[in-house]
């Protein structure tokens, strides 16, 4: 069994989805400040207590987020599956292989343990509280991979799929000839399928693109992954994001909502030298102001630089206490677009990174899997733990209404096309109010820093199908205005 295959415990604890609860901050004065025999505990004794607490939490996290229990995800062999804007129908082994290469090539970022201590705390792991940060990292990583990697790039060292099953096709139907054989999917999952010529085949159809073996391309792959390492110097690592979160009143161990994380990602990209030709825009009040994006991306006369590529993040709330079913078709339409780079969302208090769907189930990458830290400063660090080979699904009706949708446009032409196709996708909503809108001109709070955070936690103008509950408790800590 693959050592990094996510297991059931990372998704299910005690028979249901576990809720992330931040571990208590280690405070040396709690329980150790009383006078005993006229003396207080020495600093050395307090440090030893903190170390013991850290070891206990590490052992607990290993059990809660790393215990191996086999479970399988079932895929329909007749309905199309959408993954990052591409469609797959699992009616032959070639389609399974094409899906495998695309899915496993996605950057997967999970809980880590034993990384350098986060500033201002005694935490050396983000288990139990950092899942939204990890989901945000995966969204940004997808945008960066599209920005730096060739189109349709596939990782050459993709592992075989694990813990998956495909529905057995029913007996011969009138539309299928009696002599037609069915593909054997189990054999295709036991070991990597041998690559075929991408430009030819027995049926003359175009085959999957070959995985990349170009050393220069793989250098970029490793470079992007290293930016999300769990070291204080990594520009998009947990240490950097936690530091940026302090400006929003957050600290290590706190719960981060999807809209707060969107602004943290914007700040992280803006301050790093590695992404000079890339900008991040966060929509205000479910409105994308085209003028703001033009100001961010258009080259200045003094610099003479080219148009900046853009990642657009749109925090929304798709209902009140639960997902408004009227928006499901719209979410599906958005996930079908190649310019969509995924959705930060999940279940209440349980963040996930949505990357596609099949029928009425969302396909996702789950950060709730505790792995040891990887030293990405080493030139030959292992990439294995940054790619997942166990796809997971969940029903749309379990989706938390609070989420952030991501898009990427490399050029001005791509941005114009994005505005067109996304607007068409938004029109598929059955609700009177769209999920978000495009508006000409500039927003009222677009300042020198790039964008105001005035409405970080009040981003929705959507009317839910069911009347909002009088109970002020919601599925996430983000507060939203419901008109």
C-alpha positions in Angstrom: 0.0 0.0 0.0 1.3 3.4 -0.9 2.6 5.1 2.2 0.9 8.5 1.5 -2.5 7.1 0.5 -5.0 9.0 2.7 -7.0 6.7 4.9 -10.5 6.7 6.2 -9.6 8.2 9.6 -8.5 11.4 7.9 -12.0 11.8 6.6 -14.1 10.0 9.3 -13.6 9.9 13.0 -16.1 8.2 15.2 -18.5 7.5 12.4 -18.8 11.0 11.1 -16.9 14.0 9.8 -14.7 15.4 12.5 -14.7 19.0 13.3 -11.4 20.8 13.5 -11.0 22.2 16.9 -7.8 24.3 17.6 -5.6 22.6 20.1 -5.2 24.7 23.3 -2.3 27.2 23.2 0.4 26.0 25.5 0.6 28.5 28.3 3.3 27.9 30.8 1.5 29.8 33.6 -1.6 27.6 33.5 -1.5 25.0 36.2 2.1 25.9 37.1 1.9 29.3 38.7 1.0 28.2 42.2 3.5 28.2 45.0 4.5 24.8 46.2 6.6 24.5 49.4 7.4 28.2 49.1 9.0 27.9 45.6 7.7 28.3 42.1 8.4 26.0 39.2 11.7 26.9 37.5 11.8 28.0 33.8 13.5 24.7 33.0 10.6 22.7 34.5 8.1 24.8 32.6 10.0 24.2 29.3 10.0 20.4 30.0 6.2 20.5 30.6 5.7 22.3 27.2 7.9 19.7 25.5 5.8 16.9 27.0 2.6 18.6 25.9 4.0 18.9 22.4 4.9 15.2 22.3 1.5 14.2 23.6 -0.2 16.4 20.9 2.0 15.0 18.2 1.2 11.4 19.3 -2.5 12.2 19.3 -2.4 13.9 15.9 -0.6 10.9 14.5 -3.5 8.7 15.6 -6.3 11.1 14.6 -5.0 12.1 11.2 -2.7 9.3 10.2 -4.2 5.9 11.1 -4.5 3.6 8.1 -8.0 2.2 7.5 -8.9 1.0 4.0 -11.9 2.6 2.3 -12.8 3.1 -1.4 -14.3 5.9 -3.4 -16.7 4.6 -6.1 -16.9 6.3 -9.5 -19.7 6.0 -12.0 -18.5 4.6 -15.4 -21.2 6.2 -17.4 -21.6 9.7 -16.1 -18.9 12.3 -17.0 -16.5 13.4 -14.2 -15.3 17.0 -14.3 -11.8 17.7 -13.0 -10.2 21.2 -13.4 -12.3 22.0 -16.5 -11.8 18.7 -18.2 -14.3 15.9 -18.7 -13.6 12.1 -18.2 -15.9 9.2 -18.8 -14.5 6.0 -17.2 -15.7 3.6 -20.0 -12.1 2.5 -20.9 -8.7 2.2 -19.4 -7.3 5.1 -21.3 -9.8 7.5 -19.7 -8.9 6.1 -16.3 -5.2 6.7 -17.0 -5.8 10.2 -18.3 -7.8 11.0 -15.1 -5.0 9.5 -12.9 -2.3 11.7 -14.5 -4.4 14.8 -14.0 -5.5 14.1 -10.5 -2.2 12.9 -9.1 -0.4 15.9 -10.7 -2.4 18.3 -8.5 -0.3 19.7 -5.6 -1.6 18.3 -2.3 -0.9 20.2 0.9 -1.8 18.7 4.2 -1.2 19.0 7.9 2.5 18.7 8.9 4.2 18.0 12.2 7.5 18.8 13.7 8.1 22.0 11.7 9.9 25.0 13.2 8.0 26.6 16.0 5.5 29.3 14.9 6.4 32.7 16.2 4.4 33.8 19.2 3.3 30.2 20.1 4.7 26.8 21.1 3.0 25.1 18.1 5.1 22.9 15.8 2.1 21.5 13.9 -1.0 22.8 12.3 -3.1 19.7 13.0 -6.6 20.5 14.1 -6.6 24.2 13.1 -4.8 24.8 9.8 -7.0 23.0 7.3 -8.3 26.2 5.7 -4.8 27.5 5.3 -3.8 24.3 3.6 -6.9 24.5 1.3 -5.9 28.1 0.4 -2.4 26.9 -0.3 -3.7 24.3 -2.7 -5.8 26.9 -4.5 -2.8 29.2 -4.9 -0.6 26.2 -5.9 -3.0 25.3 -8.7 -2.8 28.9 -10.0 1.0 29.0 -9.8 1.2 25.6 -11.6 -0.9 27.0 -14.5 1.2 30.2 -14.4 4.7 28.5 -14.5 4.1 25.1 -16.1 3.3 24.3 -19.7 -0.4 23.7 -20.6 -1.7 20.2 -19.8 1.5 19.4 -17.9 1.5 16.0 -16.1 3.9 14.8 -13.5 6.0 12.0 -14.9 6.2 10.1 -11.5 2.5 9.9 -10.9 1.6 7.0 -8.6 -1.2 4.5 -9.4 -4.6 5.4 -8.0 -5.4 3.9 -4.6 -8.6 3.2 -2.7 -10.9 3.6 -5.7 -13.4 1.5 -7.4 -15.5 1.8 -10.6 -19.1 0.7 -10.7 -19.5 -2.5 -12.6 -21.2 -2.0 -15.9 -24.7 -3.6 -16.2 -25.2 -6.6 -18.5 -25.3 -5.9 -22.2 -27.8 -3.3 -23.3 -29.5 -3.1 -26.7 -27.1 -0.3 -27.6 -24.0 -2.5 -27.1 -23.1 -5.3 -29.4 -23.1 -8.8 -27.9 -19.4 -9.3 -28.7 -18.2 -6.0 -27.2 -15.8 -6.6 -24.3 -15.7 -4.5 -21.1 -12.5 -2.9 -19.9 -10.8 -4.4 -16.9 -10.3 -1.4 -14.6 -8.7 -3.3 -11.7 -5.7 -4.3 -13.8 -5.2 -0.7 -14.8 -5.1 0.4 -11.1 -2.6 -2.3 -10.0 0.3 -0.7 -11.9 0.8 2.4 -14.1 -0.6 1.9 -17.5 2.0 1.8 -20.3 2.0 5.1 -22.2 0.7 5.0 -25.8 1.4 7.3 -28.7 -0.6 10.4 -27.9 -1.3 11.1 -31.5 -2.5 7.7 -32.6 -4.5 4.7 -31.4 -6.5 1.7 -32.6 -9.6 3.9 -33.0 -7.7 6.8 -34.4 -8.7 9.0 -31.4 -6.4 11.5 -29.8 -4.8 10.0 -26.7 -3.8 11.6 -23.5 -0.8 14.0 -23.5 2.4 12.3 -22.4 3.7 13.1 -18.9 6.6 15.5 -18.8 10.2 14.3 -18.5 11.7 17.7 -19.4 14.2 18.4 -16.6 13.7 22.2 -17.0 9.9 21.8 -16.5 10.5 19.6 -13.4 12.7 22.3 -11.9 9.7 24.6 -12.0 7.5 21.9 -10.5 9.9 21.5 -7.6 10.3 25.3 -7.3 6.6 25.9 -6.9 6.2 23.1 -4.3 9.1 24.5 -2.3 7.4 27.8 -1.9 4.8 26.0 0.2 7.3 24.4 2.5 6.9 24.5 6.3 9.9 26.8 6.9 9.7 30.4 8.0 11.5 31.5 4.7 9.0 29.8 2.4 6.9 32.7 0.8 3.6 30.8 0.9 4.2 28.4 3.8 2.2 28.2 7.0 4.7 30.4 8.9 4.3 33.3 6.4 0.5 33.0 6.2 0.2 32.9 10.0 2.3 36.1 10.2 0.1 37.8 7.6 -3.0 36.6 9.4 -2.0 38.8 12.4 -3.1 41.9 10.5 -6.7 40.4 10.5 -6.6 39.6 14.2 -5.7 35.9 13.7 -3.0 34.0 15.3 -1.6 30.4 15.2 -4.2 28.0 16.4 -7.2 30.1 15.4 -9.7 29.1 12.8 -9.3 30.9 9.4 -12.3 31.5 7.2 -12.2 31.3 3.4 -12.4 35.0 2.8 -9.7 35.8 5.4 -7.4 33.3 3.7 -8.1 34.9 0.3 -6.7 38.2 1.5 -3.8 36.5 3.2 -2.9 34.8 -0.2 -3.2 38.2 -1.9 -0.7 39.8 0.5 1.7 36.8 0.3 1.9 37.0 -3.5 2.2 40.8 -3.4 5.2 40.8 -1.2 7.2 38.0 -2.8 9.8 38.7 -5.5 9.2 35.3 -7.2 5.8 36.4 -8.6 6.5 39.9 -10.0 4.4 39.2 -13.1 1.4 37.8 -11.2 -1.2 39.6 -9.1 -4.0 38.4 -6.9 -7.4 40.2 -6.8 -10.0 39.5 -4.1 -13.6 40.5 -5.0 -15.5 43.0 -2.9 -19.0 42.2 -1.8 -19.4 39.5 -4.5 -18.4 42.0 -7.2 -15.5 41.9 -9.6 -14.6 45.4 -10.6 -12.9 45.2 -14.0 -11.2 48.6 -13.5 -9.5 47.4 -10.4 -8.1 44.4 -12.3 -6.9 46.6 -15.1 -5.0 48.8 -12.6 -3.4 45.7 -11.1 -2.4 44.1 -14.4 -1.8 46.8 -17.0 1.9 47.7 -17.5 3.0 51.1 -16.2 4.8 53.5 -18.5 7.8 53.7 -16.3 8.4 50.0 -15.8 7.6 49.0 -19.4 6.6 45.5 -18.2 4.0 43.3 -19.8 0.5 42.6 -18.7 0.5 40.8 -15.3 -1.3 37.5 -15.0 -4.1 37.5 -12.5 -5.6 35.1 -9.9 -9.1 36.2 -9.0 -10.5 35.1 -5.7 -14.3 35.5 -5.0 -15.5 34.9 -1.4 -19.2 34.1 -1.4 -21.9 32.5 0.7 -24.3 30.2 -1.1 -27.1 30.3 1.4 -27.8 30.7 5.0 -27.1 27.9 7.5 -26.8 25.4 4.6 -26.2 25.3 0.9 -29.0 26.7 -1.2 -29.7 23.9 -3.7 -30.6 26.5 -6.4 -26.9 27.3 -6.7 -25.6 23.7 -7.3 -26.0 23.9 -11.1 -24.2 27.2 -11.1 -21.3 25.8 -9.1 -21.1 22.9 -11.5 -21.0 25.3 -14.5 -18.1 27.1 -12.9 -16.1 24.0 -12.2 -16.5 23.0 -15.8 -14.5 26.1 -16.9 -10.7 25.7 -17.6 -10.1 29.1 -16.0 -11.5 27.9 -12.7 -8.7 26.8 -10.4 -10.9 25.3 -7.7 -13.0 26.3 -4.6 -11.9 26.7 -1.0 -14.8 25.3 1.0 -15.7 22.1 2.8 -18.0 20.9 5.4 -18.7 23.0 8.6 -15.4 23.4 10.5 -13.8 21.0 8.0 -12.1 22.7 5.1 -11.6 20.9 1.7 -10.3 22.0 -1.7 -12.9 21.2 -4.4 -11.5 20.5 -7.8 -14.4 18.9 -9.7 -17.6 16.8 -9.5 -19.5 13.8 -10.8 -23.3 13.7 -10.8 -24.3 15.1 -7.4 -20.9 14.7 -5.6 -18.0 17.0 -5.4 -14.4 15.8 -6.0 -11.9 17.2 -3.5 -8.4 17.1 -2.0 -8.4 16.8 1.8 -5.7 18.5 3.9 -6.7 16.4 7.0 -3.8 14.0 6.9 -0.8 14.5 9.2 2.6 14.0 7.6 6.1 14.7 8.8 7.7 18.0 7.7 9.8 17.9 4.5 12.9 20.0 4.2 12.3 21.7 0.9 15.6 23.6 1.1 17.3 20.4 0.0 17.6 20.3 -3.8 16.4 16.7 -4.1 13.6 16.7 -1.5 10.9 14.1 -2.1 7.8 15.2 -3.9 5.8 12.1 -3.0 4.0 13.5 0.0 2.9 16.6 -2.1 0.8 14.6 -4.5 -2.3 12.5 -3.6 -3.4 9.3 -5.3 -6.7 8.7 -3.4 -9.5 10.8 -4.8 -12.5 11.5 -2.5 -16.1 12.7 -3.1 -18.9 14.1 -1.0 -22.5 15.1 -1.7 -23.2 18.7 -2.7 -25.8 19.0 0.1 -23.0 18.6 2.7 -21.1 21.6 1.4 -20.7 24.6 3.7 -22.2 27.7 2.0 -19.2 29.8 2.9 -16.5 29.4 0.2 -14.0 31.2 -2.0 -13.9 30.5 -5.8 -10.7 30.9 -7.7 -9.9 31.8 -11.4 -6.7 32.4 -13.3 -6.1 34.4 -16.5 -2.6 34.5 -18.0 -3.1 37.3 -20.5 -5.4 40.2 -21.2 -7.1 38.1 -23.9 -7.6 35.3 -21.3 -9.1 37.7 -18.8 -11.6 39.0 -21.4 -12.5 35.4 -22.2 -12.8 34.7 -18.5 -15.3 37.5 -18.0 -17.4 36.1 -20.9 -17.5 32.4 -19.9 -17.9 33.0 -16.2 -20.8 35.4 -16.8 -22.5 32.7 -18.9 -21.9 30.2 -16.1 -23.4 32.5 -13.5 -26.6 32.8 -15.6 -27.3 29.1 -15.1 -28.3 29.9 -11.5 -32.0 29.3 -10.7 -31.9 32.1 -8.1 -32.8 35.7 -8.8 -29.4 36.9 -7.5 -26.2 35.6 -9.1 -23.4 34.2 -7.0 -21.3 37.2 -8.0 -21.2 39.8 -10.7 -18.8 41.7 -13.0 -18.9 45.5 -13.0 -17.1 48.0 -15.1 -15.1 50.6 -13.3 -13.3 50.6 -10.0 -14.6 49.6 -6.5 -15.1 52.2 -3.8 -12.3 50.9 -1.6 -9.5 50.0 -4.1 -6.6 51.7 -2.3 -2.8 51.9 -2.8 -2.3 48.6 -1.1 -4.3 46.9 -3.8 -7.6 46.3 -2.1 -9.4 47.2 1.1 -10.3 44.5 3.6 -13.4 46.5 4.7 -15.6 43.6 3.7 -13.4 40.6 4.4 -16.2 38.9 6.4 -19.3 40.5 4.8 -19.1 39.2 1.3 -22.6 38.0 0.3 -25.7 39.6 -1.0 -27.3 36.2 -1.8 -30.8 35.4 -0.6 -30.9 31.8 0.7 -33.7 29.5 -0.3 -34.6 28.8 3.4 -35.1 31.6 5.9 -32.0 32.2 7.9 -32.1 30.8 11.4 -32.3 33.1 14.3 -29.5 31.3 15.9 -26.4 33.4 15.3 -24.1 30.3 15.1 -23.1 29.4 11.6 -21.0 26.8 9.9 -17.9 28.9 9.8 -16.7 31.9 11.7 -17.0 34.2 8.7 -19.9 36.6 9.2 -22.0 37.5 6.0 -24.6 40.0 5.2 -27.8 38.4 3.9 -30.2 40.8 2.3 
